[in-house]
Amino acid sequence: MTVQVDWSEYSRVHTRRSNLLIHLFAVPLFVGSFVLLLISIANDDRVSALIAMGLAVVAMALQGRGHKLEKEPPRPFSGPANFLRRWFTEQFFIFPAFVVTGRWWQQYRASGKLERSEP
């Protein structure tokens, strides 16, 4: 699977510091919950699986809340398959690359300048 990233679009929908900070917390929460879910399923541990699913929902809700703070929303999902593909690609590839490449920090610094200049 090849993951191509349109950084301009990604940066366009991650402009506010609050949203960037929410993602910095919520994406690892989602990834960790997914790993916990897989381990729980492998160990037939239903309680841990329910906890993992709850944590995943919290992570998704936090990111949704962060995007509501943005001036521009992300592109709408075209259906369930599109949602799953885009969601998992962002959580496991795009956002981690955004952080590791330094683009998250660049966007965070730039967002402070934007927020101070807004009325």
C-alpha positions, 0 to 999 in steps of 0.5 A: 500500500502506497500512502501519498500525502497532500501536505497542503490539504493536511495542513489546511485542516490542521491550523489551530493550535488547540486542534494540533494539541488535541491530535498530538494526544488523541492519535497515540490514544487511538493507536494504543487502543487499537493495539490493546484491542488486538491483544485483547482479542488474541487473549480472549479478554472481553473486558480489555477489548471493551476498554480498548473500544471505549478509548478508541471512541474517545480518541475519535471524538476528541479529533472530531472536536478538534476539527470543529475548531477549524475554519475549514473542515476536512473533505467529507467521507464518501462512504464507510470504506472511504472513512475506514481507509482515510481514518486508519491511514491518518492515524497510523501513517500520515499524522506520525509522519507529520510529527516526525518530519517536523511539519507538526511543529512548523504548523504549530508555530505558524498557527500561533501567528495566525491566531494572534492576528485574528480579530 
